[in-house]
Amino acid sequence: MPTLFDPLPVRDLTLRNRVGVSPMCMYACEARDGLATPFHVAHLGARALGGAGLVFTEATSVTEDGRISPEDLGLWSDGHAAALRPVVDAVHAGGAAIGVQLAHAGRKASTYRPYGAPRRGVVPAAEGGWTPVGPSDVPFREGDPAPRAASEADLAGIVRAFADAAARADAIGVDVVEVHAAHGYLLHSFLSPLGNPRTDGWGGDWAGRTRLVREVVAAVREVWPAGKPLFVRLSAVDGAEGGWTVEDSVRLAGELAPLGADVVDASGGGVRPGARPDVGPGGQVPWAEAIRRGAPVATAAVGGLHDPVLAASVVEDGRADLVLIGKGMLHDPFWVQHAAEALGVRAPWPAAYGWAVAPDD
């Protein structure tokens, strides 16, 4: 079996190791325009210099009204792509591949960010908020303003928006795109029986509930170069009775692979308040393993994998093809080098650092 520090080939891309920086919301577009800033260059560039093989942006909205908060990153225009290009260049300069997570928040949109805001919950129109769109007019939280039920025209436009954002990402040199279909956001809310009460062609049975994510993946693959990998993030389980299951995820992954999906990033929960599996570090790995063994895709494992021994075992035991580290990378941008030291493995530092901190390189 490969190790955490072996290269990972996916289509024409080869990651230098099997450690990635998980997509993590920063809510840092202070101008509320969705444009990447010097913060994003510094934040993501540092993790590339730190040795990760793949560095993901935060959830990057494909439409203006698809942002989780007004401060989210976006990619709904060529101007947004131009602003993101310095981030791409910084990650490449650090030796990593860059991935953009394409997202639409659905009925969880237009909320205050979790820091520096006057309160939590929905941002009203008077403070720059907007009416979210979802599978129906049922809000995410009881008592919240009702979202607008997506029309046929809305859904066709959202599919196009994902494809257009992918094309912009390709034009600025992004290596990987990930379709975000997890955590109760728009695509996941259509997938889950707990989020989608529709009875038309976009709900009801399996074909209806999975239609939106299948159409998005197909549309993205159509514009995304054949040599570049396409990831899909799934909430592999809802963590609530009557919800989406890991067996559903295995089945869906098997249907997404022929549409051009290469890697399933297996997370969990989020379709309802409190609907999140109660698992500790490594507790989400079995979902990645089940999908990897049951469908013709590679998988990424997530969830408290900041302990080097645990992270290494996931890859070495064949449970997933790579690990994505979130909070561990916030605590330590050089997690990869420090993990290598802890495991007795040699991982080269950037040359400009190595002469001082690792003179044997």
C-alpha positions in Angstrom: 0.0 0.0 0.0 1.2 3.6 -0.6 2.2 5.8 2.3 1.0 9.3 3.2 4.0 10.8 1.5 3.8 8.9 -1.8 2.6 10.8 -4.9 -1.0 10.4 -5.9 -1.8 10.4 -9.6 -5.3 11.4 -10.6 -5.9 11.7 -14.4 -3.0 13.9 -15.6 -2.3 15.5 -12.2 0.1 14.0 -9.7 -0.1 15.3 -6.2 3.3 15.3 -4.5 1.8 13.5 -1.4 -1.5 12.3 -0.1 -2.3 15.2 2.3 -4.6 18.0 1.3 -5.9 21.2 3.0 -9.6 20.7 3.5 -12.0 23.4 2.2 -12.6 25.7 5.2 -14.8 28.8 5.2 -12.9 31.9 6.1 -15.7 34.5 5.7 -13.0 37.0 4.9 -14.2 39.0 1.9 -14.7 42.2 3.9 -16.1 44.2 1.0 -18.9 41.6 0.7 -18.2 41.3 -3.0 -16.9 37.7 -3.2 -13.5 38.8 -4.5 -10.4 37.1 -3.2 -8.1 39.4 -1.2 -4.4 39.4 -0.1 -5.6 37.4 3.0 -6.6 34.5 0.7 -3.2 34.7 -1.0 -1.4 34.6 2.3 -3.6 32.0 3.9 -3.6 29.4 1.1 -0.1 30.2 -0.1 1.2 29.4 3.4 -0.3 26.0 3.4 1.3 25.2 0.1 4.7 26.2 1.4 3.9 24.0 4.3 4.0 20.9 2.2 0.5 19.9 1.4 0.0 18.1 -1.9 -3.4 19.8 -2.6 -4.8 23.0 -1.2 -8.5 23.7 -1.5 -10.1 27.1 -1.3 -13.1 27.6 0.9 -16.6 27.0 -0.4 -16.6 29.3 -3.4 -20.1 30.3 -4.6 -21.1 29.9 -8.2 -23.8 32.6 -7.8 -24.1 35.8 -5.8 -27.1 34.4 -3.8 -25.4 31.1 -3.2 -23.1 32.4 -0.6 -23.4 31.2 3.0 -22.6 34.7 4.3 -22.1 38.0 2.5 -18.3 37.7 3.2 -17.9 34.4 1.3 -15.6 33.9 -1.7 -17.2 33.8 -5.2 -16.5 32.8 -8.7 -19.6 34.0 -10.5 -17.9 36.4 -12.9 -14.7 36.9 -14.8 -13.7 39.6 -12.3 -13.9 37.0 -9.5 -11.6 34.7 -11.5 -9.1 37.6 -12.0 -9.1 38.2 -8.3 -8.5 34.5 -7.6 -5.6 34.2 -10.0 -3.0 35.5 -7.4 -4.1 32.8 -5.0 -3.6 30.2 -7.7 -0.1 31.5 -8.4 0.8 31.6 -4.7 -0.3 28.0 -4.2 1.6 26.8 -7.3 4.7 28.8 -6.1 4.5 26.8 -2.9 4.7 23.5 -4.8 1.1 22.4 -4.3 -1.8 21.8 -6.6 -4.8 24.1 -6.0 -8.5 23.0 -5.9 -11.5 25.2 -5.9 -14.6 24.0 -4.1 -17.6 25.1 -6.2 -20.6 25.6 -4.0 -24.2 26.9 -3.6 -25.5 27.3 0.0 -29.2 26.9 -0.9 -31.5 27.5 2.0 -28.5 27.9 4.3 -27.5 31.1 2.5 -27.6 34.7 3.7 -26.4 34.1 7.3 -24.1 36.0 9.5 -20.6 34.8 9.6 -19.5 33.3 12.9 -17.2 36.1 14.0 -17.4 39.9 14.0 -21.2 39.9 13.4 -23.9 41.4 15.6 -25.7 38.1 16.0 -26.1 34.7 14.5 -28.8 33.5 12.1 -30.2 35.0 8.9 -29.0 38.4 7.6 -32.0 40.6 6.8 -32.3 42.5 3.6 -31.7 45.8 5.4 -28.3 44.5 6.4 -27.4 43.2 2.9 -29.1 39.8 3.1 -31.3 38.1 0.5 -33.9 35.4 0.1 -32.3 32.0 -0.3 -33.4 29.4 -2.8 -34.0 25.8 -1.8 -35.9 22.6 -2.7 -39.0 24.1 -1.2 -40.1 27.0 1.0 -39.2 25.0 4.2 -36.4 26.9 6.0 -33.4 25.2 7.4 -34.3 26.2 11.0 -37.8 26.5 12.2 -38.7 30.2 12.6 -36.3 31.4 9.9 -37.7 33.3 6.9 -38.9 31.0 4.2 -36.6 30.3 1.3 -37.9 30.5 -2.3 -38.7 27.1 -3.8 -36.4 26.7 -6.8 -38.1 26.8 -10.2 -37.2 24.8 -13.3 -35.5 28.0 -14.6 -33.7 28.4 -11.3 -32.3 24.9 -11.4 -31.2 25.1 -15.0 -29.4 28.4 -14.2 -27.7 26.9 -11.2 -26.4 23.9 -13.3 -25.0 26.5 -15.8 -23.5 28.5 -13.0 -21.5 25.5 -11.7 -20.2 24.8 -15.3 -19.4 28.5 -15.9 -17.5 28.7 -12.6 -15.5 25.6 -13.5 -14.6 27.1 -16.9 -13.3 30.2 -15.1 -11.3 28.1 -12.7 -9.7 26.3 -15.6 -8.8 29.6 -17.3 -6.8 30.8 -14.3 -4.9 27.5 -13.9 -6.8 25.7 -11.1 -5.9 22.0 -11.0 -8.9 20.5 -9.3 -12.6 21.4 -8.9 -14.8 19.9 -6.2 -18.6 20.0 -6.4 -19.9 20.7 -2.9 -22.9 18.3 -2.4 -22.6 18.1 1.4 -23.5 19.8 4.7 -27.0 20.7 4.0 -26.2 23.1 1.2 -28.2 23.2 -2.0 -27.1 20.0 -3.7 -27.2 17.9 -0.5 -30.6 19.3 0.4 -31.9 18.0 -2.9 -30.3 14.6 -2.3 -31.5 14.0 1.2 -35.1 12.7 1.9 -34.9 15.0 5.0 -34.3 18.1 2.8 -36.3 17.5 -0.3 -40.1 17.2 -0.1 -40.6 17.8 -3.9 -42.7 15.4 -5.9 -41.7 16.7 -9.4 -38.8 15.6 -11.5 -36.4 17.1 -8.9 -37.6 15.1 -5.9 -39.5 12.1 -4.8 -37.7 9.0 -5.9 -34.0 8.3 -6.2 -33.8 9.6 -9.8 -35.5 12.8 -8.9 -33.5 13.5 -5.7 -30.2 12.8 -7.3 -30.9 14.6 -10.6 -29.5 18.0 -9.6 -26.1 16.7 -8.5 -25.9 14.4 -11.5 -26.6 17.2 -13.9 -24.1 19.5 -12.1 -21.4 16.9 -12.3 -22.1 16.2 -15.9 -22.1 19.9 -16.8 -18.9 20.6 -15.0 -17.1 17.6 -16.6 -18.2 18.8 -20.0 -16.2 22.1 -19.6 -13.5 20.8 -17.2 -10.5 19.4 -19.1 -10.2 15.7 -19.5 -6.8 15.6 -17.8 -7.9 17.5 -14.7 -9.5 15.7 -11.7 -13.1 16.3 -10.5 -13.9 15.8 -6.9 -17.4 15.6 -5.3 -17.9 16.3 -1.6 -20.8 14.3 -0.1 -22.3 14.1 3.3 -22.0 10.4 3.3 -24.6 10.0 6.0 -27.2 12.5 7.4 -26.9 11.3 10.9 -30.7 11.4 11.4 -33.4 8.8 11.1 -34.9 8.5 7.6 -32.0 10.4 6.1 -29.3 9.7 3.5 -27.1 6.7 4.3 -23.7 5.4 3.4 -25.3 2.9 1.1 -26.9 5.8 -0.7 -23.5 7.4 -1.0 -21.9 4.2 -2.5 -24.7 4.0 -5.0 -24.5 7.7 -6.0 -20.7 7.5 -6.3 -21.2 4.6 -8.7 -23.5 6.8 -10.8 -21.2 9.8 -10.7 -18.1 8.0 -11.8 -19.3 7.4 -15.4 -20.2 11.1 -15.5 -16.6 12.0 -14.8 -16.2 12.2 -11.1 -12.8 10.9 -9.9 -12.7 11.4 -6.1 -15.4 11.4 -3.5 -14.6 13.6 -0.4 -16.6 11.8 2.3 -17.9 14.1 5.0 -21.2 14.0 6.9 -24.3 15.7 8.4 -25.7 19.2 8.0 -29.1 18.7 6.4 -31.0 19.7 9.6 -30.0 21.5 12.7 -28.3 18.9 14.9 -28.2 16.3 12.2 -24.5 15.4 12.4 -23.1 12.0 13.2 -21.6 11.8 16.7 -18.1 10.6 15.8 -14.6 11.5 17.0 -11.2 11.7 15.2 -11.2 9.2 12.4 -14.9 8.4 12.9 -15.8 9.5 9.3 -13.1 7.3 7.7 -15.4 4.3 7.4 -17.6 6.2 5.0 -14.6 7.0 2.7 -13.6 3.3 2.9 -17.1 2.1 2.1 -17.3 4.3 -1.0 -13.8 3.4 -2.1 -14.6 -0.3 -1.9 -18.1 -0.1 -3.3 -17.7 2.3 -6.2 -15.2 2.9 -9.0 -13.8 6.1 -7.4 -10.9 7.2 -5.2 -11.8 8.8 -1.9 -10.6 11.5 0.4 -11.1 11.0 4.2 -11.8 13.9 6.6 -12.6 14.5 10.2 -10.1 15.0 13.0 -7.2 13.4 11.2 -4.6 15.8 12.5 -2.7 13.1 14.4 0.0 11.9 12.1 -0.2 8.3 13.0 -3.9 8.2 12.5 -3.6 10.1 9.1 -0.9 7.8 7.9 -2.8 4.6 8.8 -5.8 5.7 6.7 -3.7 5.7 3.6 -1.5 2.8 4.5 -4.5 0.6 5.3 -6.1 1.4 2.0 -9.1 3.0 3.6 -8.8 6.2 1.5 -6.5 7.6 -1.2 -5.7 10.8 0.6 -6.6 12.7 3.8 -7.8 16.3 4.0 -6.8 18.2 7.1 -8.7 21.2 8.3 -8.2 22.6 11.8 -4.9 20.9 12.1 -3.6 23.0 9.2 -4.9 26.2 10.8 -3.0 25.3 13.9 0.1 24.4 11.9 0.7 25.4 8.3 3.7 23.1 8.3 1.7 20.1 9.5 3.2 17.9 6.6 6.8 18.5 7.7 6.0 18.0 11.3 4.0 14.8 10.6 6.9 13.5 8.6 9.3 14.2 11.5 6.9 12.4 13.9 6.8 9.4 11.6 10.5 9.3 10.9 10.0 10.2 7.2 11.9 12.7 5.2 9.8 15.4 3.7 11.7 18.3 2.1 11.2 21.8 3.3 10.9 24.7 0.8 14.5 25.5 -0.3 14.3 29.0 1.1 13.5 27.6 4.5 15.3 24.3 4.4 18.8 25.7 4.6 18.0 27.2 8.0 15.6 24.7 9.6 16.5 21.5 7.9 20.2 21.9 6.9 20.4 18.2 5.8 18.0 18.7 2.9 
